[in-house]
Amino acid sequence: MEDIDLALFCGVDIPIPECQIILHPPSLKEISMIGEKIFLRGITILSLDKEQFNEGKVDLSNTSNFKIFMTIMQSEEGKEQKKAVKEAFSLLVPNSKLSFTPRSLLLNYNSSNVIIDESNFEFLQKVIKQAFCLEEKQSEKFNPADKNAARIAERMKQTRKEVARRKGDDVGSIYARYASAISVGLHLPLNIVNAYTIYQIRDILERYSLWMDYDIDMKSRLAGADIKGKPINWMKNIHTN
């Protein structure tokens, strides 16, 4: 399913035919049931890109994202990440049970077993990146890791630290602050905002920020300020695929 922007904006479930699953973008309230930090850690691991581990010194053309992901899941150092992935899946695919085989993710789903492996893992990744606005997070580069599980796991620890720093891991829940800001700024009851998904929260925050900039720009122009260029287009496209 390529055209999912509107579906994500509406907060509906997203079919991933290649994986034979329907992904559920959980609301803030649902995420709170397992914890924001655990959920964000899980989806970050699921959306990892092999280029995160490379600076051009190692040829990774024959290594897939799935191979690196499974190496982490099977390593002794990856227990924490593995737990986070399972917890995240409990929200992403409700009423399912995730287990791991040496070469695949096995999902007991709708009374049948669904296999996610090297052939369809990146379809899952693509939807997760879009649904949780993670695409811009994948540009970070790290030193190349070899095939040793411990080395790769160490790189993931560094990735997790950076993600934690960005998301306010040491200063409480970043999405609680986002929800609070939206509630106050748009005069919405908090219980309504808590029903929004991460995609919706990010969309509203960015659009509202653009509108405020536009409003200030227009008021300044009307007040006689000498502002060059055209007014800010607060209705511009703010999502990139």
N, C-alpha and C positions, 0 to 999 in steps of 0.2 A: 504494500500500500504506500504509494509515493505521496499523494496529496493529503497530508494529515494536519496541516496548519489549523484549519477551521475546527477539526475534531479536537485538537489539543486545546484550542481556545474555548471550546464548549465544555471541555472536561469529560468527554465520553471515552469509553474503552476503545482501544485501537487493535484491530485484528492484525496479526503477523502471520499470513498464510504459510510462509516458508518454514516457520517454526511450529505451526499448527496450534498456536495459542492466541489468546486475546489479552493484551496487556492493559492493566487497569492503572491509570495515573492516580495515585492516592491523594486524598486531600491532606491538608496540614493536620487535621484532627486525626486522621488514620495514621499518618506518619508518627504522631506523638505516641501511639500505642506501642511502638517498638523503640522509639527514640530517634531524634533527628540525626545525631552523630552516627549511629549504626546504619541508618538508612542511607545517608550520604556516602558513607564509606562503601557500602555494598554496591550502589550504582556507579560509584567512581571506579571500583575494581572491574565491574562488568563492562564499563565503557573504555577500558584502557586501550591505548594504541601503541603498537610496537615502536613507533617513532619516538615515544617518550624515553626509550632506553638507548637511543642511538644518536650519535653526532657525526655520522658518516664514517666512523672508523671500523664498523663491522657491517658486513653485508647481511641484511635481514630479509632479503628478497624471498628467500625460501622458508622464512619463519612467519607464521600467521599470528594474528592477535590471539586466536584461540589457543595456540600452542603455549604462548607465554602465560595466558590466563590459567590453563590447566597445570602448568608447572608450578605456579604459585599455589593453586588449590591443593596440590599433592605434596607440597613441601611442609616440613615440620614448622617452619617459620610462618607459614600461611594460615595457621589455624584461626587466628582472629579474623582475617579477611574472609575465610571460608564461612565462618559463622555469620558475618555481616551479609554475605551474599545470600545465604539461606533466609535470613530475616527479611531482607529486601524482597526476595521472591515471594514471601508470604503475603506481601502487599501487592506486588506487581501482578501476580497470578493467584488471586484468592482461591481458597479451597483446593490448593494443590500442595504436593509434598515433593521437595527437591532432594535428590541424592546424586552422588557422583560415581561414575565408573572410571576406569583408567583413561578412557578416550572420549567421554561425553558427559553431559548433564542429563540426568534421567528425571523427568517430571511426571509424577502420577497426577493426571489431570483429566477430569470428566470421565472417570472410570476406565481410563486407558493410560498407557505409558507413551510419553512424548520424548523424543530424543533431540537434544540440541548439541551439535558437534561442529566440526570444522566447516561443514558444508552450509550451515545456516546461521552460525553464531553472529556473523557480521550484520545480518538482517535485524537481529535482536539489538545489537549495539546501535545501529542507526536510529531505531525508534527511541531507545533510551536516551541517546544524546539529544535528540530533538525534544522529547517530552520533558527533560529536566534541564534544558539549556546548558548542556555540558560541552558543546562543540568547541567553544572558545577556550575551554580549559585544556584541550589536548595539544596546544602548541608548545607547552613546556618541554624542554629537551633535557635529558640526563645522560651521563656517561654510559657507554655501551656496557651491557651486561652479557656475560657468557651464558652457556647453557646450564650452568650450575644453579640449582633451585635457591640456594642460600643467597647467591649474588643477586638474582632477580628479586627475591623477597626483600632484600635490603633496599633496592631501588624503589620498591613499592612503599616501603616505610617512609622514604624521603618524599614520595609523591603525596602520601597521606598527610604528612606534616604540613606540606604546602597547602593542600586542600583545607586542612583544619585551620590554618592561619587565615586563609581568605574568607572562610565561612564563620569566623568569629568563634572558633572552637574553645578559646580560653575566656571568652567574655559572654557566655550564655548562648541562647538560641538566636541565630541570625533571622530565622523565619518568624519567630515570635516578634522580633522588632519590626520586621517588614509588615506583618499583619497589624500590629499596633499602629504603625504609621499610616497605613491605608485606612484603617478604621477611623482614626482621628481626622485625617486629611479629607476623606470623602464622606464623612459623617455616616458611616455604615456600622451596624451592630457587629461586635467582634465575632459572635457565633456565625454570622454570615460569611465573614472573611475567612474564618477557620475552615470553611467548607470548600475553599478554593484550592486548586492544585498549584504546584510550584510554577508551572508554565503560566498559569493565570496571574499569580502573584507577581512574577517577573514582568509580565506584559503590562499589568496595571501600573506598576511602579515606574517603568520606563516611559509609558505613554503619559502618565500624570506629570512626570518630570519635564517632558517635552512641552506639555501644555503650559506649565508654569513659566518655563523659559519664554514661550511664545507670548504669554499674557504680559510678562514684564517688558518684553521687547515692544509690543504694541502700545502699552501705556507710556513707555518712554518716548516713542515716536510722537504720540499724540501730545505729549508734554513739551515737545519741541527739541528733543535730543537729536543730535546729528549722528544718526546710525547708518552706516553704509551697508549696501547689499539688501537682499530681499528678507522679508520676515521669516522667522523659523517655521518650517513646515512640520507642525506637530502631529500631522496625520500620516507621516511617511512610513514606509515599511521598516519595521524594527526587528524582523525575523529573517535570518538567512539560513538556507539549507546547506 
